[in-house]
Amino acid sequence: MGAIFAVWLTPCNGLAKNQTSHSREVRSRREDLSMGVPGATRPAAARGESGRLRPFGSVVVVVGVIAVAVTVAWYVMPKATPDRPAPAASVPSVPSVTVEPAIVREVTRTVVYELTGGDVAHNLTYVATGGDLEQQAEVRLPWSVTVRRKAPSEQPVFSSLVAQSAGALLCRIRVDGHVVAEKSVAGEGRQLSCSA
């Protein structure tokens, strides 16, 4: 067994000798490059090599932080003992307020869309009953339609008409008999948009 151990040690000793000679060679090259001035060697930590105490230091820091956190929590949190119960969280009392639901009165509004101008209008779209959009590919002029729309009494009803002209085109929107929008365009293929 001793012979095996001696054989095993021999290559290791040779390796150590090779490393020592390599270190001397590197040192001599450095001296040659620095014109005879020996170079300073940085500490192991500065070279990026881990020091022997670095892992131990990290463990000490973590344990210290945990100890401080436990100590602070121990003193800050209220303590309950058999003769003194833990203090209840105090919540300021808020007076109760009863809010009556607002009564929204709906009314039915009459909306009249009108188009006048040349012979026809193309790609007509308007807001119809219930707020749905109605579309027609082509209409003969003069054209008009009446729709009934429900809306809150305090708010105006949204109305919109869009069409493409085949010449001069005029649109008008009336809500409950009052003109709320009027617009015109001239020229082939122009788009006309009225809204209120």
C-alpha positions in Angstrom: 0.0 0.0 0.0 2.9 2.3 0.8 4.2 1.8 -2.7 0.9 2.9 -4.3 0.8 6.0 -2.1 4.4 6.9 -3.1 3.6 6.4 -6.8 0.6 8.6 -6.4 2.6 11.3 -4.6 5.3 11.4 -7.3 3.1 12.9 -10.1 1.7 15.4 -7.6 5.1 16.5 -6.5 6.1 16.9 -10.2 3.0 19.0 -10.8 3.9 21.3 -7.9 7.4 21.7 -9.3 5.9 22.6 -12.7 3.6 25.2 -11.2 6.5 26.7 -9.3 8.7 27.0 -12.4 5.7 28.4 -14.3 5.2 31.1 -11.7 8.9 32.1 -11.9 8.6 32.3 -15.6 5.5 34.6 -15.5 7.2 36.8 -12.9 10.3 37.2 -15.0 8.2 38.1 -18.1 6.5 40.8 -16.0 9.8 42.2 -14.9 10.9 42.3 -18.5 7.8 44.2 -19.6 8.0 46.7 -16.8 11.7 47.4 -17.5 13.1 46.0 -14.3 10.4 47.3 -12.0 8.7 44.4 -10.3 4.9 44.5 -10.6 2.6 44.7 -7.6 0.3 41.8 -7.0 -3.3 42.6 -6.1 -5.0 40.9 -3.1 -7.0 37.7 -3.8 -10.4 39.5 -3.3 -9.5 42.2 -5.8 -8.5 39.6 -8.4 -12.0 38.0 -8.2 -10.8 35.0 -6.2 -12.9 34.1 -3.1 -11.2 34.7 0.2 -11.4 32.1 2.9 -13.6 34.2 5.2 -16.0 35.6 2.6 -18.7 32.8 2.9 -18.5 32.9 6.7 -18.9 36.7 6.6 -22.1 36.4 4.5 -23.6 34.0 7.0 -22.8 36.3 9.9 -24.5 39.3 8.1 -27.6 37.2 7.4 -27.9 36.0 10.9 -27.4 39.5 12.3 -30.2 40.9 10.0 -32.6 38.2 11.2 -31.7 38.8 14.8 -32.4 42.6 14.4 -35.7 41.9 12.7 -36.9 39.5 15.4 -35.9 42.0 18.2 -37.7 44.9 16.5 -40.8 42.8 16.0 -40.7 41.6 19.6 -40.7 45.2 21.0 -43.1 46.7 18.4 -45.9 44.1 18.5 -48.4 44.4 21.4 -48.2 41.6 23.9 -51.1 39.7 25.5 -50.7 38.3 29.0 -53.3 36.4 31.0 -54.1 39.5 33.1 -54.0 42.0 30.2 -55.6 41.0 26.8 -54.1 42.3 23.6 -55.3 45.7 22.6 -58.1 45.7 20.0 -57.5 47.7 16.9 -59.3 51.0 17.2 -61.5 51.9 14.3 -63.1 55.3 14.3 -66.8 55.1 14.1 -68.3 56.3 10.9 -71.8 57.7 11.0 -74.1 55.7 8.8 -75.6 57.7 5.9 -78.6 56.5 4.0 -78.5 57.5 0.4 -81.7 57.5 -1.4 -81.5 56.2 -5.0 -81.8 58.9 -7.6 -85.0 58.7 -9.5 -84.2 59.1 -13.2 -87.1 60.0 -15.3 -86.9 58.8 -18.8 -88.6 60.6 -21.7 -89.2 59.6 -25.3 -87.7 62.0 -27.8 -88.7 62.2 -31.4 -85.6 62.4 -33.8 -86.1 63.3 -37.5 -83.2 62.8 -39.9 -83.4 64.6 -43.2 -81.3 64.4 -46.4 -81.8 66.7 -49.4 -79.7 67.5 -52.5 -79.1 65.7 -55.8 -80.8 62.4 -56.8 -79.3 59.9 -54.5 -77.0 59.4 -51.4 -74.8 56.4 -50.8 -73.7 54.5 -47.7 -76.2 56.1 -45.3 -75.8 55.3 -41.5 -77.8 56.7 -38.6 -78.6 56.1 -35.0 -82.0 54.4 -34.9 -84.5 53.4 -32.1 -82.8 51.9 -29.1 -79.4 53.3 -30.1 -78.8 50.7 -32.8 -77.1 51.7 -36.1 -79.1 51.5 -39.3 -77.4 51.3 -42.7 -78.7 51.7 -46.2 -76.5 51.4 -49.3 -78.4 53.9 -51.4 -81.4 56.3 -50.8 -83.4 58.5 -53.1 -83.5 62.2 -52.2 -85.2 63.9 -50.5 -85.1 61.3 -47.7 -86.2 61.5 -44.1 -86.9 59.0 -41.3 -88.4 59.5 -37.8 -87.2 57.5 -34.8 -88.3 57.5 -31.2 -85.5 57.3 -28.6 -85.7 57.0 -24.8 -83.3 59.2 -22.8 -83.0 60.7 -19.3 -85.0 63.9 -19.1 -81.9 65.9 -18.1 -79.7 64.7 -20.9 -79.8 65.3 -24.7 -80.3 62.3 -26.9 -77.3 61.4 -29.1 -78.1 61.5 -32.8 -75.9 61.0 -35.8 -76.2 60.7 -39.6 -73.4 59.9 -42.1 -73.8 59.7 -45.9 -71.7 59.9 -49.0 -72.7 62.4 -51.7 -73.4 61.9 -55.4 -73.4 65.7 -55.8 -74.6 68.4 -53.4 -75.9 67.0 -50.1 -77.6 68.7 -47.0 -78.4 66.9 -43.7 -80.6 68.1 -40.9 -81.4 66.6 -37.5 -84.4 67.7 -35.5 -85.1 66.6 -31.9 -88.6 67.2 -30.6 -89.1 69.7 -33.5 -86.0 71.7 -32.9 -83.1 71.7 -35.4 -80.0 70.5 -33.5 -77.6 69.9 -36.4 -77.3 71.0 -40.0 -74.5 70.5 -42.5 -73.8 70.4 -46.2 -71.2 69.2 -48.7 -70.8 69.6 -52.5 -69.0 67.3 -54.9 -69.1 63.7 -56.0 -68.1 61.1 -53.3 -67.7 63.5 -50.4 -68.7 62.3 -46.9 -71.3 64.2 -44.9 -71.5 63.8 -41.1 -74.1 65.4 -38.9 -74.3 64.7 -35.2 -75.8 66.2 -32.1 
